[in-house]
Amino acid sequence: MQSSRRSLLRTLAAIPPVAALSFGSPRMRAALDVMRSVPTSASAADMATNEDYWRTIQEAFDMDRTITNLNNGGVSPSPRSVQGALRRYTEQANQAPAYEMWRHQEAGIEQVREGIASMFQCSNEEIAITRNASESLETVQLGLPLQRGDEVITTTQDYPRMLTTWDQRVRRDGIVLKKVKVPVPLKDNADFVRAIEAAITEKTKVIHISHVVFLNGQITPVGDVCRMARKRNITCIVDGAHAFAHFPFTRDELDCDFYGTSLHKWTCGPIGTGMLYVRKERIKDVWPLMAAPKEMDENIRKFEEIGTHPAAVHNALVEAVAFNRAMGIDRKAARLRYLHSIYHDMLDGLKNVTYVTDISNESMQCGLRLVHIEGTDPGKLSEQLLADHRIFTVAIVHDEFKGLRVAPSVYTTVQEMERFGKAMKKLATA
């Protein structure tokens, strides 16, 4: 690995800065070569602390290191290869838009579809490329035929936009929405399933849950809930906005009917990209947000009928897929857990520092977590970290808990996490 590292540095040093930013540049090809050169025998756990390897990943991003960005959950930077592709396709389209976008570039969406389907391990014919998780999920929420009195179960911790969508159906169609409280912190997955199951009646038609709770990073037992729902002939919608390409899983492990995610979060795609998975036999059951001809009733592409849009944005996803494949989702997850362990260890023993997930159980959380210093206001604490230390976090204040949401990325350095830990320790012991 040391030899590969030295070889990469020599290659990078010889490349002019402008060339380094271009699509398919030698800099990016060299980085990808090093990522792919890792022996298959190297475990994800071993790779998590291999700083030579992660320095290669860090160099794939063009970052401002004068600020420590720990809000990569909302939207993440893309690596240079993705940004280069986006620029190239955009500039091409601008030369002859009607020809380039519709007759040339739009066909590229099929390769994108294939790449995302391979990551989720499902059929290409079950993946629609959208603009974000909200569009994906609202397509299903508003497109499923529900009658007055039909019940939908979700949780109090689900995403506000999705809850608002269900609330609109309550007002418009007279459905019944049940918002279940689940244990915090969750210690046993069975408790989550039981809380959902207890709300089921003979009128329950849909269960809508988050794969990762956006507030605190809790990983929920989606597969257990979906299998329980399937036995009762209940549709299951999964909000995967913070899960896809974050840690390893497949469609078969989840066994859901519908799955929506944003690809500008953990997948590191261009801003304004998302994915909707629909089980093949369920495509015909959902009306698209924008009308499609009857001939497309059973075609996943009916969910992409949104009118004129820049093909460049979704076509650049090919590079994001390649980047994630080269890096490995298992290595990514191990690295993110390691980065969190750095400040966990620094704050260990401080009784006024609490977490809203079970940090002793790796299966319960990964790259997004909530930490709270008792007696502090998360909003003020977040502003203080930014003003005094140039550390950017998100303040979360929920009816059931509060704290700072911390979400590093694969480009985040050990030193940046130590900086955060040091600042938090100073604030906790003041």
TORKOL-4160 file (C-alpha; in steps of 0.2 Angstrom, whole numbers, padded with zeros to 4 digits, m for minus):
430
<pt num="1" X="0000" Y="0000" Z="0000"/>
<pt num="2" X="0014" Y="0012" Z="0004"/>
<pt num="3" X="0021" Y="0009" Z="m0013"/>
<pt num="4" X="0004" Y="0013" Z="m0021"/>
<pt num="5" X="0003" Y="0028" Z="m0011"/>
<pt num="6" X="0020" Y="0035" Z="m0016"/>
<pt num="7" X="0016" Y="0031" Z="m0034"/>
<pt num="8" X="0000" Y="0041" Z="m0033"/>
<pt num="9" X="0008" Y="0056" Z="m0025"/>
<pt num="10" X="0021" Y="0056" Z="m0039"/>
<pt num="11" X="0007" Y="0055" Z="m0052"/>
<pt num="12" X="m0003" Y="0069" Z="m0044"/>
<pt num="13" X="0012" Y="0080" Z="m0042"/>
<pt num="14" X="0015" Y="0080" Z="m0061"/>
<pt num="15" X="m0002" Y="0085" Z="m0066"/>
<pt num="16" X="m0006" Y="0104" Z="m0068"/>
<pt num="17" X="m0020" Y="0110" Z="m0056"/>
<pt num="18" X="m0032" Y="0114" Z="m0070"/>
<pt num="19" X="m0030" Y="0096" Z="m0078"/>
<pt num="20" X="m0033" Y="0089" Z="m0061"/>
<pt num="21" X="m0051" Y="0095" Z="m0061"/>
<pt num="22" X="m0056" Y="0089" Z="m0078"/>
<pt num="23" X="m0067" Y="0074" Z="m0082"/>
<pt num="24" X="m0058" Y="0058" Z="m0082"/>
<pt num="25" X="m0042" Y="0066" Z="m0077"/>
<pt num="26" X="m0026" Y="0057" Z="m0074"/>
<pt num="27" X="m0028" Y="0063" Z="m0055"/>
<pt num="28" X="m0045" Y="0054" Z="m0054"/>
<pt num="29" X="m0039" Y="0039" Z="m0063"/>
<pt num="30" X="m0024" Y="0037" Z="m0052"/>
<pt num="31" X="m0034" Y="0039" Z="m0037"/>
<pt num="32" X="m0047" Y="0025" Z="m0043"/>
<pt num="33" X="m0032" Y="0014" Z="m0047"/>
<pt num="34" X="m0026" Y="0015" Z="m0029"/>
<pt num="35" X="m0043" Y="0012" Z="m0022"/>
<pt num="36" X="m0045" Y="m0004" Z="m0033"/>
<pt num="37" X="m0028" Y="m0010" Z="m0029"/>
<pt num="38" X="m0032" Y="m0014" Z="m0011"/>
<pt num="39" X="m0030" Y="m0033" Z="m0008"/>
<pt num="40" X="m0047" Y="m0043" Z="m0007"/>
<pt num="41" X="m0040" Y="m0050" Z="0009"/>
<pt num="42" X="m0040" Y="m0033" Z="0018"/>
<pt num="43" X="m0055" Y="m0032" Z="0029"/>
<pt num="44" X="m0066" Y="m0017" Z="0030"/>
<pt num="45" X="m0061" Y="m0015" Z="0049"/>
<pt num="46" X="m0042" Y="m0015" Z="0044"/>
<pt num="47" X="m0045" Y="m0003" Z="0031"/>
<pt num="48" X="m0055" Y="0009" Z="0042"/>
<pt num="49" X="m0038" Y="0015" Z="0050"/>
<pt num="50" X="m0027" Y="0015" Z="0035"/>
<pt num="51" X="m0023" Y="0033" Z="0033"/>
<pt num="52" X="m0014" Y="0031" Z="0017"/>
<pt num="53" X="m0029" Y="0024" Z="0009"/>
<pt num="54" X="m0041" Y="0037" Z="0015"/>
<pt num="55" X="m0029" Y="0051" Z="0010"/>
<pt num="56" X="m0032" Y="0045" Z="m0007"/>
<pt num="57" X="m0051" Y="0046" Z="m0005"/>
<pt num="58" X="m0049" Y="0063" Z="0003"/>
<pt num="59" X="m0039" Y="0069" Z="m0012"/>
<pt num="60" X="m0053" Y="0064" Z="m0024"/>
<pt num="61" X="m0063" Y="0079" Z="m0017"/>
<pt num="62" X="m0060" Y="0098" Z="m0019"/>
<pt num="63" X="m0063" Y="0104" Z="m0001"/>
<pt num="64" X="m0061" Y="0120" Z="0009"/>
<pt num="65" X="m0051" Y="0114" Z="0024"/>
<pt num="66" X="m0053" Y="0130" Z="0034"/>
<pt num="67" X="m0070" Y="0124" Z="0039"/>
<pt num="68" X="m0074" Y="0107" Z="0047"/>
<pt num="69" X="m0090" Y="0101" Z="0038"/>
<pt num="70" X="m0099" Y="0089" Z="0049"/>
<pt num="71" X="m0116" Y="0091" Z="0040"/>
<pt num="72" X="m0114" Y="0078" Z="0026"/>
<pt num="73" X="m0131" Y="0070" Z="0030"/>
<pt num="74" X="m0141" Y="0084" Z="0022"/>
<pt num="75" X="m0131" Y="0085" Z="0006"/>
<pt num="76" X="m0114" Y="0079" Z="0002"/>
<pt num="77" X="m0100" Y="0086" Z="m0009"/>
<pt num="78" X="m0097" Y="0076" Z="m0024"/>
<pt num="79" X="m0079" Y="0070" Z="m0029"/>
<pt num="80" X="m0070" Y="0079" Z="m0043"/>
<pt num="81" X="m0075" Y="0065" Z="m0056"/>
<pt num="82" X="m0093" Y="0068" Z="m0053"/>
<pt num="83" X="m0091" Y="0087" Z="m0054"/>
<pt num="84" X="m0081" Y="0085" Z="m0070"/>
<pt num="85" X="m0094" Y="0075" Z="m0078"/>
<pt num="86" X="m0107" Y="0087" Z="m0073"/>
<pt num="87" X="m0098" Y="0101" Z="m0081"/>
<pt num="88" X="m0094" Y="0092" Z="m0097"/>
<pt num="89" X="m0112" Y="0086" Z="m0100"/>
<pt num="90" X="m0119" Y="0103" Z="m0096"/>
<pt num="91" X="m0107" Y="0112" Z="m0108"/>
<pt num="92" X="m0111" Y="0099" Z="m0122"/>
<pt num="93" X="m0129" Y="0102" Z="m0120"/>
<pt num="94" X="m0128" Y="0120" Z="m0121"/>
<pt num="95" X="m0120" Y="0119" Z="m0138"/>
<pt num="96" X="m0136" Y="0112" Z="m0146"/>
<pt num="97" X="m0149" Y="0108" Z="m0132"/>
<pt num="98" X="m0163" Y="0100" Z="m0141"/>
<pt num="99" X="m0151" Y="0088" Z="m0150"/>
<pt num="100" X="m0138" Y="0085" Z="m0136"/>
<pt num="101" X="m0151" Y="0083" Z="m0121"/>
<pt num="102" X="m0165" Y="0073" Z="m0130"/>
<pt num="103" X="m0156" Y="0063" Z="m0144"/>
<pt num="104" X="m0139" Y="0061" Z="m0136"/>
<pt num="105" X="m0138" Y="0063" Z="m0117"/>
<pt num="106" X="m0155" Y="0057" Z="m0111"/>
<pt num="107" X="m0151" Y="0039" Z="m0117"/>
<pt num="108" X="m0137" Y="0039" Z="m0104"/>
<pt num="109" X="m0150" Y="0037" Z="m0090"/>
<pt num="110" X="m0151" Y="0018" Z="m0094"/>
<pt num="111" X="m0133" Y="0016" Z="m0089"/>
<pt num="112" X="m0137" Y="0026" Z="m0073"/>
<pt num="113" X="m0152" Y="0015" Z="m0070"/>
<pt num="114" X="m0141" Y="m0001" Z="m0072"/>
<pt num="115" X="m0128" Y="0006" Z="m0060"/>
<pt num="116" X="m0140" Y="0011" Z="m0046"/>
<pt num="117" X="m0149" Y="m0006" Z="m0048"/>
<pt num="118" X="m0133" Y="m0015" Z="m0046"/>
<pt num="119" X="m0129" Y="m0006" Z="m0030"/>
<pt num="120" X="m0147" Y="m0011" Z="m0023"/>
<pt num="121" X="m0146" Y="m0028" Z="m0031"/>
<pt num="122" X="m0162" Y="m0027" Z="m0040"/>
<pt num="123" X="m0169" Y="m0027" Z="m0058"/>
<pt num="124" X="m0165" Y="m0012" Z="m0069"/>
<pt num="125" X="m0184" Y="m0012" Z="m0072"/>
<pt num="126" X="m0188" Y="m0008" Z="m0054"/>
<pt num="127" X="m0177" Y="0008" Z="m0053"/>
<pt num="128" X="m0183" Y="0026" Z="m0057"/>
<pt num="129" X="m0171" Y="0040" Z="m0057"/>
<pt num="130" X="m0178" Y="0055" Z="m0048"/>
<pt num="131" X="m0173" Y="0072" Z="m0041"/>
<pt num="132" X="m0172" Y="0068" Z="m0023"/>
<pt num="133" X="m0180" Y="0057" Z="m0009"/>
<pt num="134" X="m0195" Y="0068" Z="m0007"/>
<pt num="135" X="m0200" Y="0067" Z="m0025"/>
<pt num="136" X="m0197" Y="0048" Z="m0024"/>
<pt num="137" X="m0207" Y="0045" Z="m0009"/>
<pt num="138" X="m0221" Y="0058" Z="m0013"/>
<pt num="139" X="m0224" Y="0049" Z="m0029"/>
<pt num="140" X="m0229" Y="0033" Z="m0019"/>
<pt num="141" X="m0238" Y="0042" Z="m0005"/>
<pt num="142" X="m0249" Y="0052" Z="m0017"/>
<pt num="143" X="m0250" Y="0039" Z="m0031"/>
<pt num="144" X="m0256" Y="0024" Z="m0020"/>
<pt num="145" X="m0275" Y="0022" Z="m0021"/>
<pt num="146" X="m0282" Y="0024" Z="m0003"/>
<pt num="147" X="m0300" Y="0026" Z="0002"/>
<pt num="148" X="m0308" Y="0036" Z="0016"/>
<pt num="149" X="m0304" Y="0027" Z="0033"/>
<pt num="150" X="m0289" Y="0018" Z="0027"/>
<pt num="151" X="m0275" Y="0018" Z="0039"/>
<pt num="152" X="m0257" Y="0023" Z="0037"/>
<pt num="153" X="m0244" Y="0020" Z="0051"/>
<pt num="154" X="m0228" Y="0030" Z="0052"/>
<pt num="155" X="m0218" Y="0036" Z="0067"/>
<pt num="156" X="m0216" Y="0053" Z="0076"/>
<pt num="157" X="m0198" Y="0053" Z="0070"/>
<pt num="158" X="m0201" Y="0052" Z="0052"/>
<pt num="159" X="m0196" Y="0066" Z="0040"/>
<pt num="160" X="m0207" Y="0082" Z="0041"/>
<pt num="161" X="m0210" Y="0083" Z="0022"/>
<pt num="162" X="m0216" Y="0065" Z="0022"/>
<pt num="163" X="m0228" Y="0068" Z="0037"/>
<pt num="164" X="m0234" Y="0083" Z="0028"/>
<pt num="165" X="m0238" Y="0073" Z="0013"/>
<pt num="166" X="m0248" Y="0060" Z="0023"/>
<pt num="167" X="m0257" Y="0075" Z="0032"/>
<pt num="168" X="m0262" Y="0081" Z="0015"/>
<pt num="169" X="m0270" Y="0065" Z="0011"/>
<pt num="170" X="m0279" Y="0065" Z="0028"/>
<pt num="171" X="m0287" Y="0082" Z="0023"/>
<pt num="172" X="m0290" Y="0078" Z="0005"/>
<pt num="173" X="m0295" Y="0059" Z="0005"/>
<pt num="174" X="m0300" Y="0056" Z="0023"/>
<pt num="175" X="m0287" Y="0043" Z="0027"/>
<pt num="176" X="m0281" Y="0040" Z="0045"/>
<pt num="177" X="m0263" Y="0043" Z="0050"/>
<pt num="178" X="m0255" Y="0035" Z="0065"/>
<pt num="179" X="m0239" Y="0042" Z="0071"/>
<pt num="180" X="m0231" Y="0029" Z="0083"/>
<pt num="181" X="m0218" Y="0033" Z="0096"/>
<pt num="182" X="m0203" Y="0021" Z="0096"/>
<pt num="183" X="m0190" Y="0018" Z="0110"/>
<pt num="184" X="m0176" Y="0031" Z="0111"/>
<pt num="185" X="m0162" Y="0025" Z="0112"/>
<pt num="186" X="m0167" Y="0009" Z="0103"/>
<pt num="187" X="m0158" Y="m0005" Z="0112"/>
<pt num="188" X="m0168" Y="m0020" Z="0104"/>
<pt num="189" X="m0174" Y="m0020" Z="0086"/>
<pt num="190" X="m0189" Y="m0031" Z="0092"/>
<pt num="191" X="m0196" Y="m0016" Z="0102"/>
<pt num="192" X="m0197" Y="m0006" Z="0086"/>
<pt num="193" X="m0206" Y="m0019" Z="0077"/>
<pt num="194" X="m0218" Y="m0022" Z="0092"/>
<pt num="195" X="m0222" Y="m0003" Z="0092"/>
<pt num="196" X="m0227" Y="m0003" Z="0074"/>
<pt num="197" X="m0236" Y="m0020" Z="0075"/>
<pt num="198" X="m0246" Y="m0014" Z="0090"/>
<pt num="199" X="m0254" Y="0000" Z="0079"/>
<pt num="200" X="m0260" Y="m0012" Z="0066"/>
<pt num="201" X="m0279" Y="m0014" Z="0063"/>
<pt num="202" X="m0289" Y="m0023" Z="0050"/>
<pt num="203" X="m0290" Y="m0005" Z="0041"/>
<pt num="204" X="m0271" Y="m0003" Z="0040"/>
<pt num="205" X="m0265" Y="m0002" Z="0022"/>
<pt num="206" X="m0248" Y="0006" Z="0023"/>
<pt num="207" X="m0233" Y="0006" Z="0034"/>
<pt num="208" X="m0220" Y="0020" Z="0031"/>
<pt num="209" X="m0204" Y="0020" Z="0040"/>
<pt num="210" X="m0186" Y="0027" Z="0039"/>
<pt num="211" X="m0172" Y="0016" Z="0036"/>
<pt num="212" X="m0161" Y="0028" Z="0045"/>
<pt num="213" X="m0169" Y="0041" Z="0056"/>
<pt num="214" X="m0164" Y="0058" Z="0049"/>
<pt num="215" X="m0164" Y="0066" Z="0067"/>
<pt num="216" X="m0152" Y="0055" Z="0076"/>
<pt num="217" X="m0145" Y="0042" Z="0064"/>
<pt num="218" X="m0154" Y="0027" Z="0071"/>
<pt num="219" X="m0154" Y="0012" Z="0059"/>
<pt num="220" X="m0171" Y="0003" Z="0060"/>
<pt num="221" X="m0175" Y="m0015" Z="0057"/>
<pt num="222" X="m0183" Y="m0012" Z="0040"/>
<pt num="223" X="m0182" Y="m0030" Z="0035"/>
<pt num="224" X="m0191" Y="m0036" Z="0050"/>
<pt num="225" X="m0205" Y="m0023" Z="0048"/>
<pt num="226" X="m0207" Y="m0027" Z="0029"/>
<pt num="227" X="m0208" Y="m0045" Z="0032"/>
<pt num="228" X="m0221" Y="m0043" Z="0046"/>
<pt num="229" X="m0231" Y="m0031" Z="0035"/>
<pt num="230" X="m0230" Y="m0043" Z="0020"/>
<pt num="231" X="m0238" Y="m0057" Z="0030"/>
<pt num="232" X="m0253" Y="m0046" Z="0033"/>
<pt num="233" X="m0254" Y="m0040" Z="0015"/>
<pt num="234" X="m0249" Y="m0022" Z="0021"/>
<pt num="235" X="m0239" Y="m0011" Z="0009"/>
<pt num="236" X="m0222" Y="m0005" Z="0016"/>
<pt num="237" X="m0214" Y="0011" Z="0010"/>
<pt num="238" X="m0196" Y="0014" Z="0016"/>
<pt num="239" X="m0188" Y="0031" Z="0017"/>
<pt num="240" X="m0170" Y="0027" Z="0013"/>
<pt num="241" X="m0164" Y="0045" Z="0011"/>
<pt num="242" X="m0150" Y="0043" Z="0024"/>
<pt num="243" X="m0146" Y="0024" Z="0021"/>
<pt num="244" X="m0142" Y="0021" Z="0002"/>
<pt num="245" X="m0123" Y="0020" Z="m0001"/>
<pt num="246" X="m0120" Y="0023" Z="0018"/>
<pt num="247" X="m0118" Y="0005" Z="0024"/>
<pt num="248" X="m0120" Y="m0011" Z="0015"/>
<pt num="249" X="m0137" Y="m0019" Z="0012"/>
<pt num="250" X="m0147" Y="m0026" Z="m0003"/>
<pt num="251" X="m0165" Y="m0025" Z="m0008"/>
<pt num="252" X="m0168" Y="m0043" Z="m0003"/>
<pt num="253" X="m0162" Y="m0040" Z="0014"/>
<pt num="254" X="m0176" Y="m0026" Z="0016"/>
<pt num="255" X="m0190" Y="m0035" Z="0006"/>
<pt num="256" X="m0199" Y="m0018" Z="0004"/>
<pt num="257" X="m0212" Y="m0013" Z="m0009"/>
<pt num="258" X="m0205" Y="0004" Z="m0011"/>
<pt num="259" X="m0189" Y="0013" Z="m0007"/>
<pt num="260" X="m0185" Y="0031" Z="m0010"/>
<pt num="261" X="m0168" Y="0040" Z="m0008"/>
<pt num="262" X="m0158" Y="0055" Z="m0012"/>
<pt num="263" X="m0142" Y="0052" Z="m0022"/>
<pt num="264" X="m0134" Y="0068" Z="m0017"/>
<pt num="265" X="m0131" Y="0062" Z="0001"/>
<pt num="266" X="m0121" Y="0047" Z="0005"/>
<pt num="267" X="m0119" Y="0042" Z="m0013"/>
<pt num="268" X="m0110" Y="0059" Z="m0017"/>
<pt num="269" X="m0120" Y="0062" Z="m0033"/>
<pt num="270" X="m0124" Y="0079" Z="m0040"/>
<pt num="271" X="m0136" Y="0089" Z="m0031"/>
<pt num="272" X="m0154" Y="0086" Z="m0037"/>
<pt num="273" X="m0153" Y="0067" Z="m0039"/>
<pt num="274" X="m0163" Y="0053" Z="m0032"/>
<pt num="275" X="m0169" Y="0035" Z="m0034"/>
<pt num="276" X="m0186" Y="0027" Z="m0032"/>
<pt num="277" X="m0187" Y="0008" Z="m0031"/>
<pt num="278" X="m0204" Y="0000" Z="m0035"/>
<pt num="279" X="m0206" Y="m0019" Z="m0034"/>
<pt num="280" X="m0210" Y="m0024" Z="m0052"/>
<pt num="281" X="m0227" Y="m0031" Z="m0048"/>
<pt num="282" X="m0232" Y="m0015" Z="m0039"/>
<pt num="283" X="m0228" Y="m0002" Z="m0053"/>
<pt num="284" X="m0245" Y="m0003" Z="m0060"/>
<pt num="285" X="m0253" Y="0001" Z="m0043"/>
<pt num="286" X="m0245" Y="0018" Z="m0042"/>
<pt num="287" X="m0250" Y="0034" Z="m0052"/>
<pt num="288" X="m0235" Y="0045" Z="m0057"/>
<pt num="289" X="m0234" Y="0063" Z="m0050"/>
<pt num="290" X="m0234" Y="0069" Z="m0068"/>
<pt num="291" X="m0245" Y="0060" Z="m0081"/>
<pt num="292" X="m0239" Y="0046" Z="m0092"/>
<pt num="293" X="m0248" Y="0037" Z="m0106"/>
<pt num="294" X="m0258" Y="0021" Z="m0102"/>
<pt num="295" X="m0245" Y="0011" Z="m0112"/>
<pt num="296" X="m0232" Y="0015" Z="m0098"/>
<pt num="297" X="m0244" Y="0009" Z="m0083"/>
<pt num="298" X="m0231" Y="m0005" Z="m0079"/>
<pt num="299" X="m0216" Y="0004" Z="m0085"/>
<pt num="300" X="m0204" Y="0011" Z="m0071"/>
<pt num="301" X="m0200" Y="0025" Z="m0083"/>
<pt num="302" X="m0217" Y="0033" Z="m0080"/>
<pt num="303" X="m0211" Y="0040" Z="m0064"/>
<pt num="304" X="m0198" Y="0050" Z="m0074"/>
<pt num="305" X="m0210" Y="0059" Z="m0085"/>
<pt num="306" X="m0206" Y="0076" Z="m0077"/>
<pt num="307" X="m0204" Y="0087" Z="m0093"/>
<pt num="308" X="m0188" Y="0096" Z="m0098"/>
<pt num="309" X="m0174" Y="0093" Z="m0087"/>
<pt num="310" X="m0154" Y="0093" Z="m0088"/>
<pt num="311" X="m0149" Y="0076" Z="m0092"/>
<pt num="312" X="m0131" Y="0081" Z="m0086"/>
<pt num="313" X="m0137" Y="0080" Z="m0068"/>
<pt num="314" X="m0142" Y="0062" Z="m0069"/>
<pt num="315" X="m0129" Y="0056" Z="m0081"/>
<pt num="316" X="m0115" Y="0062" Z="m0069"/>
<pt num="317" X="m0122" Y="0049" Z="m0057"/>
<pt num="318" X="m0112" Y="0036" Z="m0067"/>
<pt num="319" X="m0096" Y="0043" Z="m0060"/>
<pt num="320" X="m0104" Y="0042" Z="m0042"/>
<pt num="321" X="m0108" Y="0024" Z="m0044"/>
<pt num="322" X="m0090" Y="0020" Z="m0050"/>
<pt num="323" X="m0083" Y="0030" Z="m0036"/>
<pt num="324" X="m0093" Y="0020" Z="m0023"/>
<pt num="325" X="m0089" Y="0004" Z="m0031"/>
<pt num="326" X="m0070" Y="0007" Z="m0031"/>
<pt num="327" X="m0071" Y="0013" Z="m0013"/>
<pt num="328" X="m0082" Y="m0001" Z="m0006"/>
<pt num="329" X="m0098" Y="0002" Z="0004"/>
<pt num="330" X="m0092" Y="m0009" Z="0018"/>
<pt num="331" X="m0075" Y="0000" Z="0019"/>
<pt num="332" X="m0085" Y="0017" Z="0019"/>
<pt num="333" X="m0096" Y="0011" Z="0033"/>
<pt num="334" X="m0081" Y="0005" Z="0044"/>
<pt num="335" X="m0072" Y="0021" Z="0041"/>
<pt num="336" X="m0087" Y="0032" Z="0046"/>
<pt num="337" X="m0089" Y="0022" Z="0062"/>
<pt num="338" X="m0071" Y="0024" Z="0066"/>
<pt num="339" X="m0072" Y="0043" Z="0063"/>
<pt num="340" X="m0086" Y="0044" Z="0076"/>
<pt num="341" X="m0076" Y="0033" Z="0088"/>
<pt num="342" X="m0062" Y="0046" Z="0089"/>
<pt num="343" X="m0073" Y="0059" Z="0098"/>
<pt num="344" X="m0083" Y="0046" Z="0107"/>
<pt num="345" X="m0066" Y="0041" Z="0115"/>
<pt num="346" X="m0062" Y="0059" Z="0119"/>
<pt num="347" X="m0078" Y="0062" Z="0128"/>
<pt num="348" X="m0079" Y="0045" Z="0137"/>
<pt num="349" X="m0083" Y="0047" Z="0155"/>
<pt num="350" X="m0091" Y="0064" Z="0154"/>
<pt num="351" X="m0108" Y="0061" Z="0162"/>
<pt num="352" X="m0116" Y="0076" Z="0155"/>
<pt num="353" X="m0113" Y="0070" Z="0137"/>
<pt num="354" X="m0126" Y="0059" Z="0130"/>
<pt num="355" X="m0131" Y="0050" Z="0114"/>
<pt num="356" X="m0148" Y="0046" Z="0106"/>
<pt num="357" X="m0142" Y="0029" Z="0099"/>
<pt num="358" X="m0134" Y="0014" Z="0107"/>
<pt num="359" X="m0116" Y="0018" Z="0102"/>
<pt num="360" X="m0110" Y="0001" Z="0109"/>
<pt num="361" X="m0120" Y="m0008" Z="0095"/>
<pt num="362" X="m0113" Y="m0005" Z="0078"/>
<pt num="363" X="m0128" Y="m0011" Z="0069"/>
<pt num="364" X="m0139" Y="0003" Z="0077"/>
<pt num="365" X="m0130" Y="0017" Z="0069"/>
<pt num="366" X="m0116" Y="0022" Z="0056"/>
<pt num="367" X="m0111" Y="0039" Z="0049"/>
<pt num="368" X="m0124" Y="0050" Z="0057"/>
<pt num="369" X="m0126" Y="0052" Z="0075"/>
<pt num="370" X="m0134" Y="0064" Z="0088"/>
<pt num="371" X="m0123" Y="0070" Z="0103"/>
<pt num="372" X="m0129" Y="0081" Z="0117"/>
<pt num="373" X="m0121" Y="0091" Z="0131"/>
<pt num="374" X="m0134" Y="0091" Z="0145"/>
<pt num="375" X="m0140" Y="0108" Z="0150"/>
<pt num="376" X="m0135" Y="0116" Z="0134"/>
<pt num="377" X="m0146" Y="0123" Z="0119"/>
<pt num="378" X="m0141" Y="0114" Z="0103"/>
<pt num="379" X="m0144" Y="0129" Z="0093"/>
<pt num="380" X="m0133" Y="0140" Z="0103"/>
<pt num="381" X="m0120" Y="0126" Z="0104"/>
<pt num="382" X="m0120" Y="0124" Z="0085"/>
<pt num="383" X="m0117" Y="0142" Z="0082"/>
<pt num="384" X="m0103" Y="0143" Z="0095"/>
<pt num="385" X="m0094" Y="0128" Z="0087"/>
<pt num="386" X="m0095" Y="0138" Z="0070"/>
<pt num="387" X="m0090" Y="0155" Z="0077"/>
<pt num="388" X="m0076" Y="0149" Z="0088"/>
<pt num="389" X="m0070" Y="0133" Z="0080"/>
<pt num="390" X="m0076" Y="0134" Z="0062"/>
<pt num="391" X="m0085" Y="0117" Z="0064"/>
<pt num="392" X="m0102" Y="0116" Z="0055"/>
<pt num="393" X="m0115" Y="0104" Z="0063"/>
<pt num="394" X="m0134" Y="0104" Z="0064"/>
<pt num="395" X="m0144" Y="0108" Z="0079"/>
<pt num="396" X="m0159" Y="0095" Z="0082"/>
<pt num="397" X="m0173" Y="0099" Z="0093"/>
<pt num="398" X="m0187" Y="0086" Z="0093"/>
<pt num="399" X="m0201" Y="0083" Z="0106"/>
<pt num="400" X="m0192" Y="0067" Z="0111"/>
<pt num="401" X="m0174" Y="0072" Z="0111"/>
<pt num="402" X="m0161" Y="0085" Z="0106"/>
<pt num="403" X="m0143" Y="0088" Z="0102"/>
<pt num="404" X="m0130" Y="0091" Z="0088"/>
<pt num="405" X="m0131" Y="0080" Z="0073"/>
<pt num="406" X="m0114" Y="0075" Z="0067"/>
<pt num="407" X="m0111" Y="0068" Z="0050"/>
<pt num="408" X="m0093" Y="0066" Z="0044"/>
<pt num="409" X="m0089" Y="0059" Z="0026"/>
<pt num="410" X="m0076" Y="0049" Z="0018"/>
<pt num="411" X="m0066" Y="0065" Z="0015"/>
<pt num="412" X="m0066" Y="0069" Z="0033"/>
<pt num="413" X="m0049" Y="0068" Z="0042"/>
<pt num="414" X="m0044" Y="0061" Z="0059"/>
<pt num="415" X="m0038" Y="0078" Z="0064"/>
<pt num="416" X="m0055" Y="0086" Z="0060"/>
<pt num="417" X="m0063" Y="0073" Z="0071"/>
<pt num="418" X="m0051" Y="0076" Z="0085"/>
<pt num="419" X="m0054" Y="0095" Z="0083"/>
<pt num="420" X="m0072" Y="0092" Z="0085"/>
<pt num="421" X="m0069" Y="0081" Z="0100"/>
<pt num="422" X="m0057" Y="0093" Z="0108"/>
<pt num="423" X="m0070" Y="0108" Z="0106"/>
<pt num="424" X="m0084" Y="0097" Z="0113"/>
<pt num="425" X="m0074" Y="0092" Z="0128"/>
<pt num="426" X="m0070" Y="0110" Z="0132"/>
<pt num="427" X="m0088" Y="0115" Z="0131"/>
<pt num="428" X="m0094" Y="0100" Z="0141"/>
<pt num="429" X="m0081" Y="0104" Z="0155"/>
<pt num="430" X="m0083" Y="0123" Z="0155"/>
